[in-house]
Amino acid sequence: MSAPLPFAQRYRTIVAAIATIACCDIAMGLTLQLLPLLMEQNKVPAWIMGLNAAMAPLGIMLGGPFLPRLVSRLGSKRVVHVSIVAIMLTLACFKLFPGIWAWFVIRFLFGMAAGTLFTVSEAWILSGAETGSRGRVMGFYTSILAITFSVGPLIIPFTGIDGWLPWLIGIACVGASAIPLAFLRISEDAFQHKEGSGFVAFVRRAPLLLFAVGTLTFFDAVILSFFPIFGLRSGLSVEQVTLILGVAIIGNALLQVPIGLLADRWSRMGVIILSAVITAVLAMTLIWTIGNWLIWPVMLILGTTAFAIYTVALAILGDHFEGPDLIAGAAAFAAMWGIGGLLGPPIAGAAIDAFGINAIPVTISLVYVVLLLGLSLSGGKFVRSLAHG
């Protein structure tokens, strides 16, 4: 293992990396709301909108395997600076080239660049956090992500969707993400490629950890895509569905730090098992609670426990891996967001067609049950072997 960093350097690394992601995350939230509205305004068919939305996750997935060697060759800060410029250019290109088919290429490149920035920044945060406080640090990080991502869509009512203003605000937010990098001090030697490290090596070493991340990415994609339909078919109004989803986001934003504290003070494994059990049970109760007041506390807790698995999985990643393996792991985590985004909605949609709308909570519950079964069969081991020291 590499020598521990001084406390001041650790603190500065964590704050700068989180600030970088936070600025960029506002633009992510804005873009993901703005693009569907523009496509709807231009009467783009829903199936084309769905395919276009899949381009960003595809970019994240396909770019991830190459990232560890790219960081080793160019340096992590240089890679992030290039990513920031690339994100700003792609945002401008959305406005400059408004054709839907051009947006397929632009969105693919946008996803690749954004995935790179998030991956490297997460590796910085994990390398700066100490084992005893890593759960709380990652809880704070995921809370900030939830808050800043939610800020993006709030910009649209003030700017509208026409004209350059929303795009310029997004570009400015991404540009501002470069400012914290001036305060970041990171040893690039730590991320140099080593024999036996890399994306594929990480996947072989920690498949169950990646599946744990996949449960959250599946949940996130399915809830965002189909909970509105589930609520509307259950007799709720659009306003009620929106507020209920907002409560789930609030649970994610406000309660991840206590989750991280529990993981630090009690047990990482215990928090994941407890979160998976609660998520599986509460997902099933949506069938009965959707029509009464219980839906509010259920969604508050469900949003918390589902995302808790990601918070703790990040802490486990930092506990077991360092250097190039940390970059590879963060890239693999980012790829799971892409896989969840690509597989979640089609699987849930097929389940609805086959079994009706109540297939949504059942499908979500089954994914977490599979995670619990995997933990039981593996003896509770998320990582097969430690990273090279």
N, C-alpha and C positions, 0 to 999 in steps of 0.2 A: 504494500500500500504506500501511496505517496505521503510525504510529510504533511501534517495538518497545517492549514493556513492560519495566520493570526486572526483574532476575533474581528478586528476592525476591517480587515480585508474581506472576511466572510460576510460581514454585515453589509458592506458596500456592494459586494457582488450580488447578494440576494436582492437588495433594494433596487439596484440599477437594472437587473434582469427583469424583475417584476414590473418596474415602471416601463421598460421597453415593450413588454407584452401588453400591458394595460392600454397604452396609447394605440397600438396596432389593433387591439381587440375591439375598440370602439368602431373603427373602420370596418372590421369584419361583421359586426352586428348590423351596421348601417347597410352594407352591401347585400347581405343575405335577405334583408327586407326590401331593399330598393329594386333589385333585379326582378323578383317575381311580380312586383307591382307594375314595372315597366312592360314586362312580357304580357301581363294580363291586359294592360291598356292597349297594347298592339295586337290583341286577340290571338296570341300564340297558343296553339292547342296544348292541353294539359300534359299530354304524354311527351311532347317536345320539351316543355318546361321541366319535367321530371328528369329527362335525359341530360338536359343542360345543367341541372343542379348536381348531377352525378359527376360532372367533369372535375370539380374541385377535389372531392374525395379521391378520385382517380389520380389526379396530380400528386396528392399527398402520398398515396400508396406507391406509385411508381418512382417517385423521387427519393423515398426513404432509404432503400437499399444502397444507394450511391453516396449518401451523406457522410458516413463515417470517414471514408477515404478522402472525400472532398474537403472536409474539415481538417484532416491530417495534413493535406497538401497545402491548403491556402490559409489555414488558421480560422478559428471560430469567429473572431470579431470581423474579419474581412468577409466571411461568408454571410454573416448577418447584415453587414452594410450593403452587400450586393442584393440580398433578399429585400431589404427595405426599398432600394431603388427599383427593383423589379416589381414590387407590389404597387408602388406609386405609378409606374408606367402602365401596368395593366389596368389600374383604376381609370387612368386617363383614356386608355384605349376603349374601355366600355362605352364612353361617351363619344369618342372620335369615330368609332366603327360600330354603329348601333344595330347592324344586321344580326339576326339571331344565330346564323351559322358562324359568323366571326366570333360570336360570344362563346361558342364551344371551345375554340382554341384559346381565347383569352382567359376563360374561366379555368381551363386546365393549367395554364401557366400561373395564374393567380393562386390556385391551390398548391402548386408545387413550391412557389415562393413563400407563401404564408406558412405552409407546413415546415419549411426549413427554418424560418425565424422562430417559430414556437418550439421546435425540437431542440435547437441549440440553446435557446434561452432557458428551457426546462433543465437541460444538462448543467448550465451555469448555476441555477438555483440549487439543484441537488448537490452539486460539488461544494457549494458554499455552506450548506446546512450541516449541522452536526447530528450524529445519530440520536442523541437524547432529545433533540428538539425538532427533528426532521418532520414528524407528523404534524406538529403545529405550523411549521413553515409552509408545508404543502397545503394544509387546510386554509391558511391565509391566502396562498397563491390561488387556489381554486375558487375561493370566495371573491377575490378581486376579479378573476376571469368572468364569473357570473355577473357581477355588477357592471363591469365595463362593457361586456357584450350586450347587456340590456339597455345601456345608454344609447347605443347606435340607432335603434329604431325610433327612439324618442326625438331624434333630430328631424325626421321626415315631416312631422306635422308643421314644423316651422319653416322648412325649406321647400316643401312640395317635392314632386318627383321629376318635374321638368326643369330643363336648364342645367347649368354647370354647378350651381351652388352646393347641392348635396355631395357631388363628386369632389369638389374642391375641399370641402370640409373633411371628407374621408382621406384625401391625399395629404392634407395638412396634419391630420392625426398620425398617419403613418410616418410622415417626415419628422414629427415631434418625437417619435419612438427612437430616433437616432441620438437625441440629446443625452439621455441617461447613459449611453455607451461611453461617453467621455469620462464618466466617473467609475467605470468598471475596470478592475485590474484582474486579469486572469492569466494563468500560466498556460501558454499554448503547448508547451512540451507535454503537459498531462494528457492532451488529446491526440498525440501522435499514434499512428497505427502500430499495433503489435501483432505478432504471429498468434493466430488462434482467436483474434478478436474480429468484430465485424457483425453485420446485420444477421446473416444466416447463422453464425455461431451463437448469437444471442437468442434467436428463435429456438434453436435446439436446446439451449440451456434453460429457458424459462417459458415453455409453452403454456403452462397453467396460469402464470402471471399475466400473459398476454390475453388468455381467455377471460380472466377476471376483468381486464380493461374492456374486452369485447362485450361483456354483459352490460356495462354502462353505455357504451357507444350504441349498442342495439336498443337499449331502453330510450336513450336520448332521441335517436332517429324515429323510433316508432311513436313515442309520446308526442313529439312535435308534429309528426305527419298525420296521426290518426286519432289522437285524443279529441280534437275538435269534432271530428265526425262521430266518435263514440258518444260525446256529450250531446250533440245535436240529435242523434237518433234516440237518445235516452230521454229526450224531452226538454233539454236545457236550451236557453237562448244563447246567441253568439256572445253577448256581454258576460253571461255567467261562465261560459266555457273559458273565455279569455281571462277572467279574474281567477278562476280555479288554477289555470296553468301558471298565472302570476304567483300564486301562493306556493306552488311547487318550486318555482325559481327562487323565491324568497328563502325557502327552506335550505336550498343549495347555497345561497349567498351568505346567509347569516350563521349557519350551524356547522360549517365545515371546520372551523377552528376548534370548537369543542370536540368534534370527532377526532381531529389530529391530536389533541391533548390526551384523549382517551387511548389512542393508539400508542402514544409515547409512554404514558403512565401505566397502562394495563397490558395490552397485547395487540400487536398488529393482526395476527391471525384471528384472535378473538373478535376484534371489531369487524373484520371481513365476514366471518361466519355469521355473526349476529346481524349484520347489515343485509346479507344475502337472505337469511331466514325471514327477517321483517319485510324485505322488499317482495319476496315470493308470496308471503301471506297477504300483505296489503294490496298487491296487484290483483289477487283473486277477489278481494272484498270490494273492488270497484264495481263489480257486477251488481252488488246490493246497495252500496253506499252512494252511487252516482245520483240517485234521485232524492237524497235527503241531506241534512246538515252535516252528517258524518264525513261527507266528501271533503270538507275543508281541512280537518285535522289529518285525514288519511293522505291527502295530496301533499300537505306540509311535510309529514314524516317520510312519505314515499320519495319526494324529491331529495330529501336529506340522505336517506339510507342508500338509495341507488348511486348517488354521486360519491358517497363515502368510500365506496370500493375503489374508485379512481384515486381519491386522495391518499388512501393507505397504500395502494399499489405503487404510487410514485415514491412514497417513503421506503417501501421494500426495495424498489429499484435502486435508490440511493444507498441503502444499507449494504447491498451485495455487489454493486458494480461501481467502477470508477473509470476515468479517462476515456479511451476510445470505446470501451464497452458501455459506458454511460451514454455517449452519443448514439451508439447503435440501439440501446434500449429505448431511449427517448424517441428515436426514429421509428422503432417498431411500435411504440405506443401511439404515435401519430398515425401510422399506417392502420392501426385498429380503428381509429376514428373514420378513416376512409372505408374500411371494410364494413363497419357498422352502418355507415351512411348508404352504402351500396346494397347491402343484403337485408337490412332491417325492414324498410318499407315494402319491398317485394314479397318477403316472407309473410309479413303481417297482412298485406293485401290479399295474398292467396288464401290465408287462413280465414279472413273475413268472407271471401267468396265461397269457401267451402263450408264454413260452420256458422256464419253470422257474426254480428258486430261484437258479441261477447268473446270472440276468439282473441281480441286484443289483450285483455288482462290475462287470459290463460297463456297466451304465447309468451308474454313478458315473464310470467311466473315460472314457466318451464325452463327458460334460459337460466334463471338463478338456481333452480333445482339442479340443473346439469352442472353448474359450478360447484355446488355443495357435494354432488356425487364425485366430481373430479378431485376435490379436496380429500374426500374420504378414501378414494382409491390410491391417492399419492401419499397418504399419511400426513397430509397437511403441509407438503413441501411445494412452495411456489417456484423455487429455483433449484435446479439439479446440481449445480456446482457453482462455487464462487468464481468471481472474475480473477484474472491473473493479477498478482500484486507486483 
